[in-house]
Amino acid sequence: MTHFTSNPPVATGRRKLLQGALAASVLGVASPLLAQGAPKIRIGYWPVAAGLPFFAAIEKGYFKEAGLDVEPLKFAGAQQVMEAMLAGRSDGSSNGTGSANLAIGEIAQPGLFKIFCTNPSNATHVLEEFIVAKDNPVKSVADLRGKRIASGPGIQNVTLCKTMLERAGAGVMSVTELPIGQHVAAIVAGQVDAIYTLEPTGTVGRMNGTTRVLEAGVVARYILGDPQAPWHGGSASLTTEFIKKNPDTARKYMAAYARGVDLVRKNPAEARQFMKGYTAIEGALTSEVPLASYMMFNEFKASDVAYFQKFYDLFTEKGIFEKKVLVDGLLYKG
């Protein structure tokens, strides 16, 4: 006679595993079973200081504590980050990714992404600047008329550089694109006279005694019209497709990311160390490089949206955007 048990060994083991997963869910613990079912979140970044909240959230384990599997993808520039999102090879961007580069992706594929955090900068929260050789006698951006000028790569950097030179009184000038890592060396070698660059370049040149900052916070002054205006030049985002397919995971990701922002705000000394490995910033440079500010989607005021829109409108005016891009429609609403 064949005897059957009401709880075969395999079924019992499976039920215990499921019960464990349920208990873990109730207790808020990321069980192995739940972690296996969570989608991988691929986030593109490029090695600039503004990406600090993302780097900190990874290294402090905020994403893992939320039961998330986050894969950082390093790119040479903001344009490549956007292109990866368009191609479906990335699910979003970290802070430091050019907001105008993202907008070009939005024009190419309407509804591509939602911005949930920006890194506004100005004359106080410095992210960008014009630098020259330490012994260069020029005293202002206007003095760069007729000089050899370079900028970081990508349409956002080049367009801003050309516009700022013109509005500062230097006139209409050509601009050469150079990778961020080559900026100080290009000035030292005499290849160019000045460069519009992003931090930590200015700090690197100052600390090694080869370059000096001619003027910082230049976008706020020459594009937005106020040195203290918030320039939302970089943005953290998630693709709309990812948010729709994984709404709970997306919310958890943004909450964990917000913890990274909070760390940078409240304990910048601790947060700074997490630039190592993601950027060229390490050693003594870690405590010297200036930090951008950060703004989560639920912290935006009407004035912030207005300044962000003014920045985008420049690219429409210059013909870079083939149509007007409305900032309000790109912001994550929660």
Number of C-alpha atoms within 10 A of each C-alpha: 3 3 5 7 6 8 10 9 10 8 11 12 12 11 13 11 15 14 12 15 19 16 13 16 13 9 9 12 15 17 16 13 14 16 16 13 10 13 14 14 19 20 23 28 28 25 24 22 28 32 27 29 29 28 26 24 23 19 16 15 14 20 23 17 13 17 22 24 18 15 14 20 17 15 15 14 22 28 21 18 28 31 17 21 22 20 9 14 15 22 25 30 31 30 30 28 30 27 25 28 23 29 23 22 20 18 15 12 11 12 14 22 29 24 27 23 26 29 29 25 28 25 20 16 19 21 32 27 22 24 28 28 25 16 10 13 9 14 11 13 20 15 15 20 16 12 14 16 24 27 25 23 18 18 18 21 23 19 17 20 25 20 19 22 24 17 15 18 14 19 17 14 16 14 20 13 17 17 14 21 16 11 27 25 14 17 22 16 10 11 13 19 20 27 30 32 27 24 21 26 30 28 21 20 22 16 14 9 12 17 25 21 21 21 16 25 23 29 28 23 19 17 20 19 12 16 19 16 22 24 28 28 25 28 28 29 27 25 20 20 15 19 17 10 11 13 13 10 20 19 13 15 23 20 15 23 25 21 19 24 26 16 20 21 16 10 11 15 13 12 23 25 18 24 23 16 11 19 18 17 25 17 10 10 15 20 14 15 20 20 22 25 21 23 17 19 16 12 10 13 9 9 11 17 17 13 20 23 17 16 22 22 19 19 22 15 12 11 11 16 17 13 13 16 20 14 20 14 12 20 20 18 11 8
